[in-house]
């Protein structure tokens, strides 16, 4: 191989490298970012919360009309209701300790929180140093009670009849739950018209305005698909 050929080859390589380096680099191009999607694991069911607390204890009367709350062994407060604290006919009144309104303080849930049952939710009021009951028996329903701490949302779900199931997403306004959206599920197509829906799944806003309606859950927003999965309604 002669020297002239080697020299020509080296010059060609140098020119190629120089041309590549001279190409404008798009340094401002943004890398694709993963969107944060709702994850059903963010939903916490009532049975995931403890039934004992280091400071608080709750004793519910056999007729479910009264609950005595103690703190560090001393009586703190008595909650009573002549209509009852949970659905009549239940054999026990389970108590769970949780932060139901995401304010960093322990609240109390009395009842099983299942479909077609009524329970009682007590929120701790820092200023008054006592618990306040949310609504009255059956209002809000507190059925299928779940919490989404990442979104600070309360999810409730329960059957309204043999063919209907409702799941609501709410946020807190003080001691009140304000409904943001509701998923109406009607399993019997013959009941679509009486329930005012056109498909099996209908998402409504807080004023019952239809936001989305679909015959298949895969067509629902990802949030509601994840909620259905959390309720084992796949």
N, C-alpha and C positions, 0 to 999 in steps of 0.2 A: 504494500500500500504506500503510494508516494506521498511526499509531504504536502503537495498542492491539494490533494484530495482531502487529507486530514484537516488542513486549514479551512477549506471550503465547508466541511462538515461542522466544524466548531462554530464558524460564523453563522451557519444556518440555525444551529441550536440556540445560540445567544439571541438571535433575532426573534425566534419563536417564544422564548421565555420573556423577552422584553415586551412583545405584543400582548401576551397573556396578562402580564402585570399591569399593562397600561389600560386594560378594560375597566370601565367604571364599576365599582363595587356598590351594591345597593344595601348600604348599612342601615338605612331607615326601615327596611322591611321588617314587619312585626312577625314574630313566631306565632303560630296558632296556639291559642289558649284554650284549655279545657274548661268548659262551662260547669259550674257547680250545679248538679242536679239533685233534686229531692231524693233521699234514700230512705227506704222503708225502715232501715235500722234506726233512723232518727226518732221513729215513733215508739214511745214507751207505753206499754200497757199497764193497767193498774196492778197486776200481779207481779210486776217488776219492782214495785216499791215496798219498802220494809213494813212489817206489821208491829215492830217495836221501835222505840225511840229512847235515847239516853236520858232525856229529861221528861218527856211527856208520857202520860198514860191516859187511856180513855176507858171508862166503864159504862157500857150501855145497859139500860134497864131491860128486863125480860120482855116487856111489852113494847120496847123500842120507842117509847115516848120521851125518854130522857137520857142524856149522856153527861157524865161527870168527868171533867177534864182536870187532871192534876199535873203539877210541874214540880219536879224534884221531891215528890212524895206529898206535897201540900196541895190542897184543893185550890184550883185556880178559877174555875168557872163551871156553871151548869147550863147546858143547852137543852131546852124542852120544847115540845110541840104536841099539842093534843091530837094532831093528825098523824103523828108518827115521824120518825127520822128516816126510816127505810120502808120498803114495801112490806105490808102485813103478810103473814104467811111464811116468811123466811124463818128458818130455824136458828140462824146465827146472824150476827151483825159484824162482819169483818171490818177491821180498822186499818187503814194504811196511812203512813206519814210520807208526805211529798211536798215539793214546792210547786203547787198547782198554778200559781200566777207568775212564776219566774222572778220573784222579787228578792230571792235569797233567804226567805224565812220559811220555816216548816209549817205546812198546812195539814189538815186532817180530812180524810175521806172515809165516810162511814157507809158501808153497804158493798154489794158485790159488783155494782156497776155494769151489769149485763143487760142485754136487750129485754124489754118488757119488765124491767124492775126500776124502782125509784131509790135513790140514795141521797145522802147529805154531804155537802162539801163545806168545810169551815176554813176561812182564810184568816190568817193572823194579821191584826191591825196594830202596827207599831206604835202609833200615837196613843191609842186607848189601852194597849197592852192586854188585848183580849181577842178572842176569835169571833168573826162575823159569819153568819150563815149566808151562803149564796142562794138567793131566791127562796122558794118554798118547796115542799115535797113535790117532785115531778116538774119543777120549773127552776132551772133548766133540767132536762131529762137526766143528764149525766150517764146515759146508757152507752155501752161500748166505749167507755171513757179512755182516751189516750192523750198523751202529751207529745208535742214536737218542740223540744227546748231550743233547737237551732233556729226555728222560725217563730218561737214564742206563740205557738198556736195550740188551741185545744180542739181535738177531734172527737166527735161523738157519733155513734152509729147504732141504729136499732130498727127493728121491724115494726111497721105500722099496721100491716095486715098480712094475710096469707101470701100476698104477691108483691108487697112493697117493702122497700128497705131504704132508709134515709141515712146519709152520712153528712155531717156538717163540719165546717171549718170555721172556728171563731177566734177572736182576739179579746183581750181584757180591756175594759174601760172602767177603771176603778175596780169595784167589786162585781161588775156586771159583765157577762159574756155577750159580745156583739157578733152576730153571724156575718161572715164574709162571703162564703159560698156554701152551696148544698148540692150533693149528688143524690138524685132520685133514681132508684133502680126499681123497675117494674118487670117482674118475671113473666107475667101473662100478657101477651100481645092484645088479647081481647079487652084488657083494662087500660090500654093506652089513652083512649079518648076520655074516659071518666077521670083519669088522673091528670089530664091536660098535657100529655107528652106524646111525642111521635116515635120515640125509639126506647129501647130498653134502658139506656143510660142518658140522663139529662143533668147537666150542670147548670145551676141557677146562682145568681148573685144574692146578696142579702135581701133584695126586694122581690125575689122570685122571678127576675128577668132571665130568660134562657140565654146562657153564654155558649153552650155547646150541647149537641145532642147526637148520639151515635148508637148504632145497633151492636157494635163490637167494642169492648173495653180498650182494645189496642188503638182505637181512634181518639181516645180521651187524652187530655193533657197528661204528661208524665207524672205530675203530682198525684192525680187521682188514680192512675194505674198503680202507683206505689202504695196508696192508701188501700186499694182493693186487695193488694197482695198481703198487706198487714192484717187485714180482716179475713184472710184465707178465702177470698172470693175471686179466685182466678178462673 
